[in-house]
Amino acid sequence: MTAPVSQAQSLHESPQGLDSAVLNPDPLLTALLKGDRRALAKVITLIESTRDDHQVRADALLNSLLPHTGGSLRLGVSGVPGVGKSTFIEALGLALIDEGHKVAVLAIDPSSTVNGGSILGDKTRMAGLSLKDEAYVRPSPASGTLGGVAEKTRETLLACEAAGYDVVIIETVGIGQSEMAVAHMTDFFVLLQLPNAGDDLQALKRGVMELADLVVVHKADLDPQAAALAQSQILAALRLTDARDTTQVLCLSALCPQQVAHFWGVVQRAVAHQRECGRFDQRRHAQNLTWMWDLIRAHLMTHFEKHPPVQAALLSTEQAVTQRSLAPGAAARGLLRLFTHLPVHSPP
Ligand code: GDP
């Protein structure tokens, strides 16, 4: 039993315990911790890079900055294209800066992983906020699987926190798994909805509303009556589902500063309540564990699929399963045996 404990300790200690790193801190890290935006951009570029040497440097930097992370409020914002996310985030971000906050906006854009295009990654969005010294607006990493993009965003979030951003907004569009990814890396997840019952039911069907801590019926200025109706319909629908009965529904418009301020008040009160009852910490702890296990699963799968004996047997095994000459369970066990009984080679 002692070996695993000491291994765990050495893993645990490595972020801060490397004397040389303490005596000779990476200048990039020093600049990042002072809030230097160019240093932050460089660190994020390293995080997003697929080059092995960049990955090694990014990992070392991330380990060193870990003690300086965790201090922000992590806010998730999702909604279909056109619902007004960037208008809302810009209005909120500018109001928060006026209050003395430093705001980072990151994006997870599932479209960039599917076709290389981008719904969110356009730098011209939030032009006013981008110009502010107290804001850092970063488009989504441009490629990779959603899991990979989400992974980079989680690490970028840590870099932003270490650089002193105390509100980090992570934005995504209402497509596929990206909302789940954002809900699982933020303290408070907000779903923007159009005042249109059809859309509301869509989100409910997809199970996204259950992820939300707060549902916002947005662009309420266009038709206040329709917005109020949508609000009561969403509330009624939420009460019928398994959603937490604490989920609130607000009507607002990004064009109305008082309503944006009211939104922030609601978020602050809800987060304060979560902190008091211990849910805030529980959620972060669970998220850290999920993060670790997601990575382990992803890496194991990569090693498994690239393991030469598995690769050699895969096609014939799959054929045997589809032709029903081999039971799926037996096939899985056979492949796993190949993987675990033979020396595991690193994937190229
Ligand atoms: P996104 O695709 O979700 O980021 O949506 P945008 O923020 O780009 O907004 C889409 C359109 O809706 C733009 O023309 C905005 O000016 C407009 N818009 C955004 N928020 C509001 C709002 O609260 N009220 C009104 N009337 N229009 C809005």
Boltz pocket constraint, residues with backbone or C-beta under 6 A from the ligand:
constraints:
  - pocket:
      binder: B
      contacts: [[A, 79], [A, 80], [A, 81], [A, 82], [A, 83], [A, 84], [A, 85], [A, 86], [A, 87], [A, 88], [A, 218], [A, 219], [A, 220], [A, 221], [A, 222], [A, 252], [A, 253], [A, 254], [A, 255]]
      max_distance: 6.0
